[in-house]
Amino acid sequence: MKRIRLFLVFLTCGLILWLLQLLLVPKYMTRTPEGALTGEYYAEAGYQDVIFIGDCEVYENFSPVTLWQEYGISSYIRGSAQQTIWQSYYLLEETFRYETPKVVVFNVLAMQYDTPADTGPGARREAYNRMTLDTMAWSLSKWRAIQASMTQEECNWQAELTYLFPILRYHERWNQLTREDFTYWFHRDQVSYNGYLMQTGIKPYTEEYLEPPPVNENFGPNSWMYLEKMVQLCEEKGSRLVLMKAPSLSPIWWDAWEAQIQSFAQSHDLLYVNLLEAAEEIGIDWSRDTYDAGLHLNVLGAEKTAAWFGEILSRDCGVPDRRNEEALALRWAEKIERYEQQKKEAGL
């Protein structure tokens, strides 16, 4: 009887801590919805022929709905804010636990960051780490991603524990709680369309971005190591890896970076597609197809990019048209209805 009472005490304490953790962790619904993207994947895992991985240059610049409507391609964007290449690698490693896509598309902009220290001040980096890692399902891949992502200030066992048990990180957030925290205490709304975060605003590109050239024009050894690991992983799993540069005007994609990616792709027999160079052919109108002056595309631009890139996926990569699969078509029909409603409400 004593053991039973002790067990019930532990069970009750564990339940209370779990409920408090659900309340205190950020919800990423009405504010910074990109923090919800990682966790939304699992409900759609197992149906995808194309997986995109990368930062905001993928989750805001490509519309999976358009890929489905135009080509019958079922795709998902495993993107997150300021996603680094080591995070991309471990998210891909985890993806293969759920499905084996025919094509993996990696956006190469993240190659510019060789270590967590390169991505900005520690507090800023930690915030982006949280948005990528906190809702990632528990696995060895997540643990490795945490260890690879931690900033210099976090390199201790106490900080590691906060990724294992987020309540240790957010326990002081009780005085910052808002209505959103209580509304989404036990559930989350869907913020994306298979990983695509729709933007409906319009803010034209008006003047050239002036940015200092990188201190070191060569990508670092850590970045190359993870890209090599990505190549090897896709070969082992039988997926085709495609390298891609999204059509964003800033950060500037330097010629030296382009040359290195072209050389790597050629030496590894990989398809590399630079959509920034193809922006005119794609039909991107920088006065209308961007919501933030050329940094990212709005839904009008994302649909154009997906329509153009979808032809390459279909024609050159052999991704099948699955619109005749009734069950899958029904899943997409539900997404399309919500997608079109959001566009309609924005007047697009």
C-alpha positions in Angstrom: 0.0 0.0 0.0 2.9 2.4 0.8 4.4 1.8 -2.6 1.1 2.5 -4.3 0.7 5.8 -2.4 4.3 6.7 -3.3 3.6 5.8 -7.0 0.5 8.0 -7.0 2.4 10.9 -5.5 5.0 10.7 -8.2 2.3 10.3 -10.9 0.5 13.3 -9.6 3.6 15.4 -9.5 4.6 14.3 -13.0 1.1 15.2 -14.3 1.2 18.7 -12.7 4.7 19.4 -14.1 3.5 18.2 -17.6 0.5 20.5 -17.4 2.6 23.4 -16.3 5.1 22.7 -19.1 2.2 22.7 -21.7 1.1 26.1 -20.4 4.5 27.8 -20.1 6.1 26.8 -23.4 5.6 29.4 -26.2 2.7 28.4 -28.4 3.8 30.0 -31.7 0.3 30.5 -33.0 -0.6 34.2 -33.4 2.9 35.4 -32.8 6.1 33.9 -34.5 4.1 31.0 -36.1 7.3 29.7 -37.7 8.0 28.2 -34.4 5.2 25.7 -35.0 6.5 24.4 -38.3 8.7 21.6 -37.0 6.0 19.9 -35.0 3.4 20.1 -37.8 5.2 17.6 -40.0 4.4 14.4 -38.1 0.7 14.5 -38.9 1.6 14.5 -42.6 4.6 12.1 -42.6 4.4 9.1 -44.8 2.7 10.7 -47.9 5.4 12.8 -49.4 7.5 12.2 -52.5 9.5 15.4 -52.1 10.9 16.9 -48.9 12.3 20.4 -48.9 14.7 21.3 -46.0 16.1 24.7 -45.1 15.3 28.0 -43.7 12.8 30.7 -44.5 13.9 30.7 -48.1 12.0 27.4 -48.5 9.0 27.7 -46.1 8.0 31.1 -47.5 9.1 30.8 -51.1 7.5 27.5 -52.3 3.8 26.5 -52.3 3.3 22.7 -51.9 -0.4 23.3 -52.8 0.7 24.6 -56.3 3.0 21.6 -56.7 0.0 19.3 -56.1 -2.5 21.3 -58.2 -0.1 21.6 -61.2 1.8 18.3 -61.1 0.2 16.0 -58.5 3.4 16.2 -56.5 2.9 15.5 -52.8 5.5 17.5 -50.9 6.4 18.8 -47.5 8.7 21.6 -46.4 10.7 20.8 -43.3 11.8 24.4 -42.8 12.4 26.6 -39.8 13.6 30.0 -39.0 17.4 30.4 -39.4 17.7 26.7 -39.9 21.4 25.7 -40.0 22.8 22.9 -42.1 23.4 20.6 -39.1 19.8 21.1 -38.1 18.8 20.4 -41.8 20.8 17.2 -41.7 19.3 15.8 -38.5 15.8 16.8 -39.5 16.4 14.8 -42.7 17.8 11.9 -40.8 14.7 11.9 -38.7 12.5 12.2 -41.8 13.8 8.9 -43.0 12.4 7.2 -39.9 8.9 8.1 -41.2 9.2 7.9 -45.0 11.6 7.7 -47.9 10.9 10.6 -50.4 12.0 10.2 -54.0 13.6 13.6 -53.9 15.2 15.7 -51.1 15.6 19.4 -51.9 18.2 21.3 -49.8 18.4 25.1 -49.9 22.1 26.0 -49.9 22.0 29.4 -48.2 22.7 27.8 -44.8 26.2 26.8 -46.1 27.4 30.3 -45.0 27.1 29.4 -41.3 29.8 27.0 -40.2 29.2 27.0 -36.4 26.5 28.2 -34.1 28.7 31.2 -33.3 28.5 32.3 -36.9 24.7 32.7 -36.8 24.5 35.6 -34.4 24.6 36.5 -30.7 23.9 33.6 -28.3 20.5 34.7 -27.1 19.3 35.2 -30.7 20.7 31.9 -31.7 19.2 30.1 -28.8 15.7 31.5 -29.7 16.0 30.2 -33.2 17.3 26.8 -31.9 14.2 26.6 -29.7 11.9 27.2 -32.7 13.5 24.4 -34.6 14.1 21.9 -31.9 11.5 22.2 -29.1 8.7 20.6 -31.2 10.9 18.0 -32.9 9.8 14.5 -31.8 12.1 12.7 -29.4 14.8 10.6 -31.1 18.5 10.1 -31.3 18.4 12.6 -34.2 16.9 15.3 -32.0 19.5 14.7 -29.3 22.3 15.0 -31.9 20.7 18.1 -33.3 20.6 19.7 -29.9 24.3 19.0 -29.2 25.3 20.3 -32.6 23.2 23.5 -32.2 23.9 24.7 -28.7 25.7 28.0 -28.4 28.9 28.4 -26.5 27.0 29.8 -23.5 24.8 26.6 -23.5 27.5 24.0 -23.6 26.8 22.6 -20.2 24.6 19.8 -18.8 22.1 22.2 -17.2 21.4 23.8 -20.6 21.1 20.4 -22.2 18.5 19.5 -19.6 16.4 22.5 -20.7 16.0 21.0 -24.1 15.0 17.7 -22.6 12.6 19.3 -20.2 11.5 22.7 -21.6 9.8 23.7 -18.3 13.3 24.2 -16.9 13.8 26.9 -19.6 10.4 28.5 -19.4 9.5 28.2 -15.7 9.9 32.0 -15.2 7.5 32.8 -18.0 4.4 32.6 -15.8 4.3 36.4 -15.6 4.4 36.8 -19.4 1.5 34.5 -20.1 -1.1 35.9 -22.6 -4.5 34.8 -23.8 -2.8 32.8 -26.5 -1.1 30.5 -23.9 -4.5 29.6 -22.4 -6.3 29.3 -25.7 -3.7 26.8 -27.0 -2.8 25.1 -23.8 -4.0 21.7 -25.0 -4.2 22.0 -28.8 -2.6 23.9 -31.7 -4.1 25.2 -34.9 -2.6 24.4 -38.2 -0.4 27.4 -39.3 1.1 26.0 -42.5 0.2 24.2 -45.6 2.5 21.2 -45.6 5.2 23.4 -44.1 4.5 26.4 -46.2 3.9 29.6 -44.2 1.7 31.8 -46.4 2.4 35.5 -46.7 -0.2 37.7 -48.3 1.2 41.2 -47.9 2.8 43.1 -50.7 5.8 45.3 -50.2 7.8 45.9 -53.4 11.6 45.8 -53.9 12.7 49.3 -54.6 16.4 49.6 -54.2 19.5 47.4 -54.4 20.7 45.8 -51.1 24.2 46.9 -50.2 25.9 44.3 -48.0 29.6 43.9 -47.1 31.2 40.8 -48.7 31.8 37.8 -46.4 35.1 37.9 -44.4 35.9 34.5 -45.8 34.5 33.6 -49.2 35.0 29.9 -48.7 32.4 27.8 -46.9 33.7 26.3 -43.7 34.7 22.6 -43.0 31.7 21.9 -40.7 29.3 23.0 -43.4 31.0 20.8 -46.0 31.0 17.9 -43.6 27.2 18.1 -43.1 26.6 18.5 -46.8 28.7 15.4 -47.5 26.8 13.5 -44.8 23.5 14.6 -46.5 24.8 13.2 -49.8 25.7 9.9 -48.2 22.5 9.6 -46.3 20.4 10.2 -49.4 22.4 7.6 -51.3 22.0 5.1 -48.6 18.2 5.6 -48.5 17.7 5.7 -52.2 16.5 9.3 -52.4 17.8 11.8 -55.0 19.4 14.9 -53.4 18.8 18.2 -55.3 20.6 21.4 -54.3 18.7 24.6 -54.7 19.2 28.4 -54.2 15.8 30.1 -53.6 15.0 33.4 -55.3 15.7 35.9 -52.5 17.5 39.2 -53.0 18.9 39.4 -49.5 21.1 38.0 -48.0 23.2 38.4 -51.1 24.2 35.2 -52.8 27.8 35.9 -53.7 29.5 34.6 -56.9 32.2 32.8 -54.9 29.5 30.9 -53.0 27.8 30.0 -56.3 31.0 28.7 -57.8 31.6 26.4 -54.8 28.1 24.9 -54.9 28.4 24.4 -58.7 31.7 22.6 -58.3 30.4 20.4 -55.5 27.3 19.5 -57.4 29.3 18.6 -60.5 31.8 16.5 -58.5 29.0 14.6 -56.8 26.7 14.3 -59.8 24.0 16.3 -58.2 21.4 18.5 -59.8 21.8 22.1 -58.7 19.1 24.7 -59.5 19.7 28.5 -58.9 16.2 30.0 -58.9 17.5 33.4 -58.2 19.2 33.4 -61.6 16.0 32.1 -63.1 13.7 34.7 -61.5 12.9 36.4 -64.8 12.1 33.1 -66.5 10.0 32.1 -63.5 8.1 35.4 -63.9 8.7 36.9 -60.5 7.6 40.5 -60.3 9.6 42.1 -57.5 7.1 45.0 -57.3 4.2 42.6 -56.4 5.4 39.1 -55.6 7.3 39.9 -52.3 5.9 40.9 -48.9 9.2 42.3 -47.5 11.0 44.1 -50.3 12.6 41.1 -51.9 13.8 39.2 -48.9 11.1 36.6 -49.3 8.1 35.9 -51.6 4.5 36.3 -50.8 2.0 33.7 -51.9 1.8 35.1 -55.5 5.6 34.6 -55.9 5.6 31.2 -54.1 3.1 29.9 -56.5 5.1 31.0 -59.5 8.3 29.4 -58.0 6.5 26.1 -57.3 5.0 26.0 -60.7 8.4 26.5 -62.4 10.3 24.2 -60.1 7.6 21.5 -60.2 8.4 20.9 -63.9 12.0 20.1 -63.0 10.8 17.7 -60.3 8.4 16.0 -62.6 10.4 16.0 -65.8 14.0 15.6 -64.6 13.5 13.8 -61.3 10.7 11.5 -62.2 8.4 12.5 -59.3 5.0 10.9 -60.1 1.6 12.6 -60.5 -0.6 11.1 -57.7 -3.8 13.1 -58.3 -5.6 9.9 -59.2 -5.0 8.4 -55.7 -8.4 9.0 -54.1 -7.3 9.0 -50.4 -4.4 11.4 -51.0 -6.4 13.7 -53.3 -9.0 14.0 -50.4 -6.2 15.0 -48.0 -5.1 17.7 -50.4 -8.6 18.9 -51.1 -9.0 19.8 -47.5 -5.8 21.8 -47.5 -6.7 23.5 -50.7 -10.0 24.7 -49.3 -8.3 26.3 -46.3 -5.5 27.7 -48.5 -7.9 29.4 -50.9 -10.0 30.8 -48.1 -6.9 32.5 -46.6 -6.1 34.0 -50.0 -9.7 35.1 -50.5 -9.7 36.8 -47.1 -6.5 38.7 -48.1 -8.1 39.8 -51.3 -5.8 37.7 -53.5 
